[in-house]
Amino acid sequence: MIKPKKSVEKMSGYFVPMYEKDWDIKIDSNENNYGPSPKVIEGIKNIDYKNISFYPFYGELSQKIADHQGVSIDNVKVTNGADEAISGIIQTYLEEGEALLTLDISFEMPVIYTLIQAGNIIKVPFKEKWEFPYDDFMSKLDDIKVKIVYIASPNNPTGNIVDKKYINDIAEKYPDKIIIIDETYAGYCGISNKDLVKQYENVFIVKSFSKDFALAGLRLGYIVSSKENIQNLKKVISPYSVNAIAMKAGILALSDIDYFINIRNEIEDSKKELKDFFENLNAKVYDSYANFLLIDFGQKAQYVYKKLEKKNISVKIYKKGHPLENHIRITIPTKNGVEKIKKALQIKPNLVFDMDGVLVNASKSYRIAIEKTYEKYTGKKINPIEIQNVKNMGGMNNDWDLTKYLIEKEGISISYEQMVEAFQEFYWNDGKGLINNEEPLFDREFFEKLTEKYNLSIFTGRLKQEAMYAIKRFNAEDIFYPIITTNDIPQGREKPDPYGLNLTKMITIGKDYYYFGDTIDDMKAASGAGYYPVGVLPPQDKSDDLKQKLKQFGAKKVINSVNELEIENETVLQS
């Protein structure tokens, strides 16, 4: 295999999806959801063969940009997006072994372009969210290896701006450092550092047409700097990297600034509306000077992400291990998009279900596994009624514990691990065991309708892979979320301990929590967690005796089947 140069081999890339997904609302990449000016669309429709057959001429677009920025045309270099602008500057000025100085949470591409050049990275962490750490930043600039300073203002993904006096100090005190000021989102706050280009030769302003003018798909950006710097950049950056269609779109976009101003005002209104909405969900919403919000949802982040995903709304979530773990970045959508987000995350009552005996008929799977394991070690058969009677005693919610109890009741000593292994061989067997005998106890169509008025989730004593296997078999993956299993519970905190149900509350959004279970332990756990306990009689025991026991240990109501829930009258869901 032919290896790349060492600097590339060691680094991680920035990978993007290969194919478009049919999202209802795509607000994960900060594109302008309002689309470009109608003049841009009309102009592109009227492109003739000359725009495609011949290499483009950039004079008209460069002059438009120069007029927009208040500089000379000699101070402008058109690029293939802001990415090429940043890459071109780094290629032009960074020597191997020199360093780029940036914040630890910022746009990732400058880091990648620096590593490609065999450069080093120095990152300065935020001390306060999200205040520019000026003193720490300045202390790093004395390092002789620092050649380029990258500052995004507003910063992505935090949304903060950097005070102009700080940038001015850096440019003035360190004239030998290249200062890249990424103003990709500056159009949304109306704050620019473009005047610094006339004061300092080491300042490079980078702009994009993607966010302001909704031309992300055409890849158009530019650099504003001194005439000498622009001449050097032209030696490095491809002379024809911007296509003629993008160029024409840029000219037309700059000819209709009023369109963007109107869009910006609408985005500001929507941003405030969403900020208020998320704060009402007890999330931490950071002030943003850009066209997006960064929100800390804490332990509820994955729940919010899944709820939006189910409604075909794509947002950016920062996953485990990332400095922004449990944060979600949401591009501000249209007014219609705001309403869809609010609807997807509206506060509803939460219906939480046990699985076995409630959602799933386990009488031919778990119960048979108990019988077979019991027979394996005792040489005897056991009556299913005896199993149910022990279950009804309470304290035996876990079928492994129940099986061991039944075996030891016969005077046979066996290690827990050995017994579990035998049990799992019957029940699971890598997905080929008795689990395939299970049948759903819920009507999928009915439960799909329930999701319109309620949030549905699961808390079960099953192992994670077994719970997910069953839910997938029953085509119910889009109905229940989250699915909390024994893998999510610390040892010793299983039902009747309310830990699992308390955890479900912590990671979901909603009100009026109900728990549907078929055992005494289920009712105890529900009561302990402050839920409204509803007893469900399992297929193998519809007796009045079990009904009374469930009520004795907390059940407010007892039903024969989860399909007895009534959406209109809510007879079961009333205290």
C-alpha positions in Angstrom: 0.0 0.0 0.0 1.3 3.5 -0.9 1.4 5.6 2.3 0.7 9.3 2.4 3.3 11.7 3.9 3.8 11.2 7.6 1.8 14.3 8.6 -1.3 13.0 6.8 -0.9 9.4 8.0 -1.0 10.4 11.6 -3.9 12.8 11.5 -7.7 12.3 11.6 -9.7 13.8 8.7 -13.0 15.6 8.6 -15.5 13.2 7.1 -18.9 14.1 5.7 -21.9 12.0 4.6 -21.7 10.7 1.0 -25.4 10.8 0.4 -28.1 13.3 1.1 -30.8 12.2 3.6 -34.4 13.5 3.1 -34.5 15.6 6.3 -37.7 17.6 6.9 -35.5 20.2 8.5 -31.7 20.1 8.2 -30.2 22.4 10.9 -27.0 20.5 11.8 -24.4 22.4 9.7 -25.4 26.1 10.0 -26.6 26.5 6.4 -29.1 29.3 5.8 -32.4 27.6 5.8 -34.1 30.5 4.1 -32.3 29.9 0.9 -30.6 32.5 -1.4 -32.1 35.7 -2.8 -34.7 35.0 -5.6 -32.4 37.1 -7.8 -29.7 34.4 -7.4 -32.1 31.6 -8.5 -33.3 33.6 -11.4 -29.8 34.5 -12.5 -28.6 30.9 -12.4 -31.5 29.9 -14.6 -30.3 32.3 -17.2 -26.7 31.1 -17.5 -25.6 30.6 -21.1 -23.0 28.3 -22.7 -20.2 30.9 -22.3 -20.4 30.7 -18.5 -19.7 27.0 -18.7 -17.5 26.6 -21.7 -14.8 29.2 -20.8 -12.7 29.8 -17.7 -14.3 32.4 -15.4 -13.2 36.0 -14.9 -13.3 37.2 -11.3 -13.0 40.9 -11.7 -16.7 41.8 -11.3 -17.2 39.6 -8.3 -13.9 40.8 -6.7 -15.0 44.4 -7.2 -18.4 43.7 -5.6 -16.7 42.2 -2.6 -14.3 45.1 -2.4 -17.1 47.6 -2.4 -19.0 45.5 0.2 -16.0 45.5 2.5 -14.8 49.1 1.8 -11.4 48.1 0.4 -9.7 48.1 -3.0 -10.1 45.2 -5.4 -6.3 44.5 -4.8 -7.2 43.6 -1.3 -9.5 40.7 -2.3 -8.9 37.1 -3.2 -12.0 35.0 -4.2 -11.8 31.4 -3.0 -13.7 28.1 -3.1 -15.4 28.6 0.2 -13.9 29.9 3.4 -12.2 26.5 3.7 -9.9 27.2 0.8 -9.3 30.7 2.1 -8.0 29.3 5.4 -6.1 26.4 3.7 -4.5 28.9 1.3 -3.2 31.2 4.0 -1.7 28.3 6.0 -0.1 26.8 2.9 1.4 30.2 2.0 2.9 31.1 5.4 3.3 28.1 7.6 6.7 26.4 7.6 7.1 22.8 8.8 7.4 22.7 12.6 5.7 26.1 13.1 2.5 26.3 15.1 -1.0 27.5 14.8 -2.6 29.0 17.9 -6.3 28.6 18.3 -9.0 28.0 20.9 -9.6 24.5 22.1 -13.3 24.7 21.0 -13.5 26.2 17.5 -13.7 25.4 13.8 -11.8 22.2 13.2 -10.5 22.8 9.6 -7.6 25.2 10.5 -6.2 22.4 12.7 -6.4 19.8 9.9 -4.8 22.2 7.4 -2.0 22.9 9.8 -1.3 19.2 10.4 -1.2 18.5 6.7 1.6 21.1 6.5 3.4 19.2 9.3 2.7 22.1 11.6 2.0 22.0 15.3 -1.2 23.0 17.2 -1.4 25.0 20.3 -4.9 25.2 21.8 -6.0 27.6 24.5 -9.0 26.4 26.6 -11.9 28.6 27.7 -11.9 29.4 31.4 -15.4 30.8 31.4 -18.2 29.9 29.0 -17.7 31.4 26.5 -15.4 34.3 27.3 -12.3 34.8 25.1 -9.3 33.8 27.4 -7.3 36.9 26.5 -4.5 36.6 29.1 -3.8 32.9 28.4 -4.0 33.5 24.6 -1.4 36.4 24.9 0.9 34.3 27.0 1.2 31.7 24.2 2.1 34.3 21.6 5.6 34.7 23.0 6.3 31.2 21.8 8.6 31.6 18.8 7.0 28.6 17.1 3.6 30.3 16.8 3.3 31.6 13.3 -0.4 31.8 12.7 -3.2 32.8 15.0 -6.7 31.7 14.1 -9.7 33.5 15.7 -13.3 32.9 14.6 -15.6 35.8 15.6 -18.4 34.8 16.0 -16.9 31.5 17.1 -18.3 28.1 15.9 -19.7 26.3 17.8 -19.9 28.5 20.9 -21.5 31.6 19.2 -19.4 34.1 21.1 -17.5 37.1 19.6 -14.0 38.3 20.4 -13.7 41.9 21.5 -12.0 43.9 18.8 -9.6 45.5 21.3 -8.2 42.0 22.0 -7.7 41.3 18.3 -6.2 44.8 17.8 -3.7 44.1 20.7 -2.6 40.8 19.1 -2.1 42.3 15.7 -0.2 45.3 17.0 2.0 43.6 19.6 2.9 40.6 17.3 3.4 42.0 13.8 5.4 38.9 12.8 2.3 36.6 13.4 -0.3 35.9 10.8 -3.8 36.8 12.2 -6.6 34.9 10.5 -10.0 36.4 11.6 -12.7 34.1 10.4 -15.9 36.2 10.0 -18.0 33.5 8.4 -20.9 34.3 10.8 -20.2 38.1 11.3 -23.0 39.1 9.0 -25.5 37.9 11.7 -24.1 40.3 14.4 -23.0 43.2 12.2 -19.6 43.3 13.9 -16.5 43.1 11.7 -12.8 43.7 12.1 -12.3 44.6 8.4 -10.9 48.0 9.3 -7.9 46.2 10.8 -6.8 45.2 7.3 -5.9 48.9 6.6 -4.0 49.2 9.9 -2.0 46.0 10.0 -0.3 44.0 7.3 -0.5 40.7 9.3 -4.4 40.6 9.3 -6.4 38.3 7.0 -10.2 38.5 7.1 -11.9 35.3 5.9 -15.5 35.4 4.7 -18.0 32.9 3.3 -21.1 33.1 1.2 -22.5 29.9 2.8 -24.1 31.3 5.9 -25.1 34.8 5.0 -26.2 34.3 1.4 -27.2 30.6 1.5 -24.7 29.5 -1.2 -23.1 26.6 0.8 -23.6 24.2 -2.1 -21.7 26.5 -4.6 -18.7 26.8 -2.3 -17.8 30.5 -2.4 -15.7 32.6 -0.1 -12.9 35.2 0.0 -10.0 36.7 1.8 -9.4 40.4 2.5 -5.9 41.5 3.3 -3.1 43.8 2.2 -2.2 44.0 -1.5 1.1 42.2 -1.0 -0.5 39.4 1.0 -3.1 38.9 -1.7 -0.4 38.6 -4.4 1.4 35.9 -2.4 -1.9 34.0 -1.9 -2.5 34.0 -5.6 0.8 32.1 -6.1 -0.6 29.3 -4.0 -4.3 29.1 -4.4 -5.6 27.6 -7.6 -6.3 30.3 -10.2 -9.6 28.8 -11.3 -10.9 27.2 -8.1 -14.2 29.1 -8.1 -16.6 28.1 -10.8 -18.5 30.5 -13.0 -21.9 29.6 -11.6 -20.8 30.3 -8.0 -19.2 33.5 -9.2 -22.4 34.7 -10.8 -24.4 33.7 -7.7 -22.1 35.8 -5.5 -22.5 38.9 -7.7 -26.3 38.6 -7.5 -26.3 37.9 -3.8 -24.2 41.0 -3.1 -26.6 43.0 -5.3 -29.5 42.1 -3.0 -28.2 42.9 0.5 -31.7 43.9 1.6 -32.9 40.3 1.2 -30.2 39.1 3.6 -31.0 41.9 6.1 -34.7 40.8 6.2 -33.6 37.2 6.7 -31.3 38.2 9.5 -34.1 40.0 11.3 -36.3 36.9 11.0 -33.5 34.7 12.3 -33.0 36.9 15.3 -36.7 36.7 16.2 -36.7 32.9 15.8 -33.5 32.6 17.8 -35.1 34.5 20.7 -38.2 32.3 20.5 -36.2 29.1 20.5 -34.0 30.4 23.4 -37.0 31.0 25.5 -38.5 27.6 24.6 -35.3 25.6 25.5 -34.9 27.5 28.7 -38.4 26.5 29.7 -37.2 22.9 29.3 -34.5 23.8 31.9 -31.7 23.7 29.4 -28.7 26.0 29.5 -28.8 28.2 26.3 -25.8 30.2 25.5 -26.0 33.7 24.0 -25.1 33.5 20.3 -24.0 36.2 17.8 -24.4 33.7 14.9 -27.3 31.9 13.1 -27.2 29.0 15.6 -27.7 28.2 19.3 -25.5 26.0 21.5 -27.6 24.4 24.2 -26.5 22.2 27.1 -29.2 19.7 27.8 -27.3 17.7 30.3 -28.4 14.1 30.7 -31.4 14.9 28.5 -29.3 15.6 25.3 -29.6 12.2 23.8 -33.4 12.2 24.4 -33.8 15.6 22.7 -31.7 14.4 19.8 -33.7 11.3 19.3 -37.0 13.1 19.6 -36.0 15.6 16.9 -34.6 12.8 14.7 -37.9 10.9 14.9 -39.5 14.0 13.4 -36.9 14.1 10.7 -35.1 17.1 12.2 -31.3 16.9 11.9 -29.2 18.8 14.6 -25.6 18.6 15.7 -25.0 16.6 18.9 -21.6 16.4 20.6 -21.1 12.9 21.9 -19.4 11.3 24.8 -15.8 12.3 25.4 -16.1 15.6 23.5 -15.6 18.8 25.5 -19.2 19.7 24.6 -20.6 16.4 25.6 -24.4 16.7 26.2 -24.5 19.9 24.1 -26.6 20.3 20.9 -26.0 22.9 18.3 -29.1 24.0 16.4 -29.1 26.2 13.3 -31.9 28.7 13.5 -34.6 27.5 11.0 -37.5 29.3 9.4 -40.6 30.2 11.5 -42.2 27.0 10.3 -39.2 25.1 11.5 -39.3 26.6 14.9 -42.9 25.4 15.3 -41.9 21.9 14.3 -39.1 21.8 16.8 -41.5 23.0 19.6 -44.0 20.4 18.6 -41.4 17.6 18.5 -40.3 18.5 22.0 -43.6 19.5 23.6 -44.0 18.4 27.2 -46.3 15.4 27.5 -47.1 12.7 30.1 -44.6 9.9 30.1 -45.7 6.3 29.9 -42.9 4.0 30.9 -43.4 0.2 30.4 -41.9 -2.9 31.7 -41.3 -5.5 29.0 -42.0 -9.1 30.1 -45.6 -9.7 30.8 -46.5 -6.1 29.8 -45.3 -5.5 26.3 -43.9 -9.0 25.5 -45.4 -12.4 26.1 -42.4 -14.2 27.7 -44.4 -17.3 28.8 -42.8 -19.3 26.0 -39.3 -17.8 26.4 -38.2 -16.7 29.8 -40.6 -19.0 31.6 -39.5 -22.0 29.5 -35.9 -21.1 30.1 -36.6 -21.1 33.8 -38.2 -24.6 33.5 -35.4 -26.0 31.4 -32.6 -24.6 33.6 -34.4 -25.9 36.7 -34.7 -29.3 35.1 -31.1 -29.3 34.0 -29.8 -29.0 37.6 -32.6 -30.8 39.5 -33.7 -33.5 37.1 -37.3 -32.5 37.8 -39.9 -30.6 36.0 -41.6 -27.6 37.6 -45.2 -26.4 37.4 -45.5 -23.0 35.7 -48.0 -22.1 38.5 -45.2 -22.6 41.1 -43.0 -20.2 39.1 -45.7 -17.6 39.1 -46.4 -18.0 42.8 -42.7 -17.3 43.6 -42.8 -14.3 41.2 -45.8 -13.0 43.1 -44.0 -13.1 46.4 -41.9 -10.1 45.4 -38.1 -9.7 45.4 -37.8 -12.0 42.4 -38.1 -9.6 39.6 -34.9 -10.9 38.0 -35.5 -14.3 36.4 -31.9 -15.4 37.0 -32.4 -14.8 40.8 -35.8 -16.6 40.6 -34.2 -19.6 38.8 -31.4 -19.9 41.3 -33.9 -19.6 44.2 -36.0 -22.5 42.8 -32.9 -24.7 42.3 -31.5 -24.1 45.7 -34.9 -24.7 47.2 -34.3 -28.3 46.1 -31.1 -28.4 48.2 -28.8 -28.0 45.2 -25.9 -25.6 45.4 -24.8 -24.0 42.2 -22.7 -20.9 41.3 -24.7 -18.0 40.0 -22.4 -17.6 36.9 -22.8 -21.3 36.0 -26.6 -21.1 36.3 -26.8 -17.8 34.3 -24.7 -19.4 31.5 -27.1 -22.4 31.3 -30.1 -20.1 31.4 -28.8 -17.9 28.6 -28.0 -20.9 26.4 -31.7 -21.8 26.5 -33.0 -18.2 26.2 -30.6 -16.2 24.1 -28.1 -18.5 22.4 -26.7 -15.7 20.2 -30.2 -14.7 19.0 -31.2 -18.3 18.1 -32.8 -19.3 21.4 -36.3 -19.2 23.0 -36.4 -15.4 22.6 -37.7 -16.1 19.1 -40.9 -17.6 20.7 -41.9 -14.2 22.1 -44.9 -12.3 20.8 -45.9 -8.7 21.3 -48.7 -7.9 23.8 -49.1 -4.4 22.4 -50.9 -3.3 19.2 -48.4 -1.4 17.2 -50.9 0.8 15.4 -52.5 1.7 18.7 -49.2 2.6 20.3 -48.2 4.7 17.3 -51.3 6.8 18.0 -50.3 7.0 21.7 -47.1 8.7 20.7 -49.1 11.7 19.5 -50.1 12.5 23.1 -47.6 10.7 25.2 -43.9 10.0 25.4 -43.3 6.2 25.5 -40.3 4.6 27.0 -39.2 1.3 28.6 -37.6 0.3 31.8 -36.9 -3.5 31.9 -34.7 -6.0 33.8 -33.6 -7.5 30.4 -30.1 -7.2 29.1 -29.7 -4.4 26.5 -29.1 -6.7 23.5 -32.1 -8.8 24.4 -34.4 -5.9 24.8 -33.3 -4.3 21.6 -33.6 -7.6 19.7 -37.2 -8.0 20.8 -38.2 -4.4 20.0 -36.6 -4.6 16.6 -38.4 -7.9 15.9 -41.7 -6.2 16.7 -40.9 -3.2 14.5 -41.2 -0.8 17.4 -37.9 1.0 17.4 -39.5 4.3 16.5 -42.1 4.0 19.3 -40.1 3.7 22.5 -37.2 5.9 23.6 -35.3 5.6 25.8 -35.0 1.9 26.6 -33.4 1.5 30.0 -32.2 -2.0 30.8 -30.3 -3.8 33.5 -27.1 -2.8 31.8 -27.8 0.8 32.7 -28.4 0.0 36.4 -25.6 -0.4 39.1 -25.5 -3.8 40.6 -27.8 -4.0 43.6 -30.0 -1.2 42.4 -32.5 -3.4 40.4 -36.2 -3.3 41.0 -37.8 -2.8 43.5 -35.2 -0.1 44.0 -36.5 3.0 42.1 -33.0 3.8 40.6 -34.0 2.8 37.1 -37.2 4.8 37.0 -35.5 7.8 38.6 -32.9 7.5 35.8 -35.6 7.5 33.2 -36.9 10.8 34.7 -33.5 12.3 34.6 -32.9 11.7 30.9 -36.3 12.5 29.6 -38.5 15.6 29.2 -42.1 15.4 30.4 -44.6 15.4 33.2 -46.9 12.9 35.0 -44.8 9.8 34.9 -46.7 6.4 34.7 -45.2 3.0 35.1 -46.8 -0.2 33.8 -45.6 -3.4 35.4 -46.8 -6.9 36.2 -45.1 -7.6 39.5 -45.0 -6.4 43.1 -41.5 -5.2 42.6 -42.7 -3.0 39.6 -45.3 -1.4 41.8 -42.8 -0.8 44.6 -40.3 0.8 42.2 -42.9 3.0 40.7 -44.2 4.2 44.0 -40.6 4.9 45.2 -39.8 7.0 42.1 -43.0 9.0 42.4 -44.6 7.5 39.4 -48.3 6.6 39.0 -48.2 2.8 39.2 -50.4 0.8 36.9 -50.5 -3.0 37.2 -50.8 -5.1 34.1 -51.9 -8.7 34.5 -49.5 -11.0 32.5 -50.8 -13.6 30.1 -50.0 -16.5 32.5 -51.8 -15.0 35.5 -55.1 -13.0 35.2 -56.1 -14.0 38.7 -57.9 -11.8 41.1 -55.3 -12.7 43.7 -52.5 -11.1 41.6 -54.7 -8.1 40.9 -55.2 -7.5 44.7 -51.5 -8.0 45.4 -50.6 -5.4 42.8 -53.0 -3.0 44.4 -51.7 -3.8 47.8 -48.2 -2.8 46.8 -49.1 0.4 45.2 -51.0 0.0 41.9 -53.5 2.7 41.4 -55.2 0.7 38.7 -54.8 -2.8 37.3 -55.6 -3.7 33.7 -55.7 -6.8 31.7 -53.7 -5.4 28.8 -51.8 -2.3 27.8 -54.1 -2.1 24.8 -56.9 -1.1 27.2 -55.4 2.5 27.5 -57.9 5.0 26.1 -56.6 8.0 24.3 -59.8 10.0 24.3 -61.0 9.5 27.9 -57.7 8.6 29.5 -59.5 6.5 32.0 -56.4 4.6 33.0 -54.2 7.7 33.1 -56.1 9.6 35.7 -55.3 9.6 39.4 
